[in-house]
């Protein structure tokens, strides 16, 4: 059911930028280590934007599967930046502010993931925008006919298209 909703969200011919930004935010949340304060703050801030939750959760689920391949590189990035002399004094002053230590930015894994996610967001956005446009142009119609062959997904697709046809 979730898979059908994910492909229906990508196939919808409106809001491709919203879907691409949601997918980019999902990948950013994958790069930031879970159960840390920056992850929760970033997730709560997302609730104030117009996002597609199906695309966000779908990319997060797929990204968590592949995150073990990316995590060592984000930790190396964080370690490289945190051990540089030019960041030693500013980070020391920043981390001495009360309650900032809870962000765990002195951890190379958290700092590298946060930095890679925030800096990489525009690249993720344009990458997913390209993927959505290519999907809609070449694969979307084929996928819709494929879903109709399965009884459960076919009913979902038909009900989805009937409600979209009724809208002005």
Residue pairs with C-beta under 8 A, 6 or more apart in sequence:
1 152
1 156
2 54
2 57
2 58
4 147
4 153
4 156
4 157
5 54
6 54
6 55
6 58
7 143
7 147
8 156
8 157
8 160
9 19
9 52
9 54
9 55
9 58
10 19
10 55
10 132
10 135
10 136
10 140
11 135
11 136
11 140
11 143
11 144
12 19
12 164
13 136
15 52
16 129
16 132
16 133
16 136
17 129
18 50
18 51
18 52
19 52
19 55
19 128
19 132
20 125
20 126
20 128
20 129
20 132
21 49
21 51
21 125
22 51
22 52
22 53
22 55
22 56
22 59
23 55
23 56
23 58
23 59
23 124
23 128
24 121
24 122
24 124
24 125
24 127
24 128
25 46
25 49
25 51
25 56
25 121
26 55
26 56
26 57
26 58
26 59
26 60
26 63
27 59
27 60
27 63
27 117
27 120
27 124
27 128
28 42
28 117
28 118
28 120
28 121
28 124
29 39
29 42
29 43
29 56
29 60
29 117
30 59
30 60
30 63
30 64
30 67
30 70
30 117
31 67
31 70
31 74
31 113
31 114
31 116
31 117
31 120
32 38
32 39
32 42
32 110
32 113
32 114
32 117
33 39
33 109
33 110
33 113
36 103
36 104
36 110
37 102
37 103
37 104
38 103
38 104
38 105
38 110
38 114
42 117
46 56
59 128
71 109
71 113
73 112
74 109
74 112
74 113
74 116
75 108
75 109
75 112
75 113
76 108
76 112
77 112
77 115
77 116
78 107
78 108
78 109
78 110
78 111
78 112
78 113
78 115
79 108
79 112
81 87
81 111
81 112
81 115
82 91
82 106
82 108
82 111
91 105
91 106
94 100
94 105
95 101
95 105
95 106
103 110
104 110
105 111
105 114
144 157
147 153
147 154
147 156
147 157
148 154
148 157
148 158
